[in-house]
Amino acid sequence: MATRNLCVALAILLIGGLSPAWAGLVEVSYLETELGGGGFNSEFFITNSSHRNNGFGVWNVQFYLADPIENLSLPDGWIFQEVTSAGFFEIYSDKVGIFPDGTDIAPGETLGGFLFETNFSLSLIDLKFLALLDTYSIDENGLSIYIESTGFATPVPEPATLILFAAGLAGTAFYHRRMRFF
């Protein structure tokens, strides 16, 4: 009976197209500014959304972007590798482990400072990424065990947009409060 229930559950997951529970363990966002002349500068922020108790560290992020990037700048302890024939590039942690021993992104932490330039706006495309989280465990064959997390990078709203939104909320609150007294 237990085997049958397991098979039914797996079939529902496969047919329904549900992603595994760890699919959203990593979030990637970016802040884009226009440089003029068709160029854009983007700063990426990578967030490890896994729970602090599991100890998974983000050590590798691959971006699927067919066009070349320029003027890449990374935080200390991170390395860039471009694979243009496959249409993606990756960044990875230079030293295994979470601070202070390594440069992986710890659970619940966000790391920014991943900067690069493109000749188009990233908001025009769906920028897909694949992140690898290290479980710091070894399987029976002596290989490291990793968890994959996929998603799409999302833009961070500009400060001016946030100020306009806040002003609108304040105005609405003031209007409703004023109407209550009349």
C-alpha positions, 0 to 999 in steps of 0.5 A: 500500500505504501509503495502504491501511494508513493507511485501515485504521489510521484505520478502526480508530481510528474503529470502536474509539472510541480517543481521540487520543494528546493526549486525556490531556494535561491532568488536572483534580482538585479538593479539595471541602469541605462548608460546611454548609447544602448548600454546597460549596467546591471548589479545582481543580488543573489539570495540564499532562501534556504533555512538557516538550519540546513546549512546549504551554501550557494556556490555556483550560479549559471545564467543563460544569456546568449549575448556577451557581457562586458566589464564584469566585477565580482565580490571577493572570492567569486570567479567568472567563467564564460561559456559562449558556445552554450549560451550561458556564463557562470560565476562560482565561489572560489573557496568551499564553505560558509564565512569565515571559512569559505565564500559560499552564500550562507542560508538566509544571506544576500550577496550583491556586487555582481556587476556587468554591462550588456548592450540591451536591457535585461528587462526585455528578456526572461533571464533564466538561472540555475544555482547549485547549493552545496549540502557539504555531504558526500554520497556512497561513491565519495561525490559531493551532494548538490541541490539545484535551484532554478528560476528567473532573475527579477528586476529591483524597482528603482528608488523613484518608483518606490517614492512615488508608490509610497507617496500614493499610499500616504495620499490615499491614507490621508484622504480616507482619514480625512473622509472619516471625520466628515 
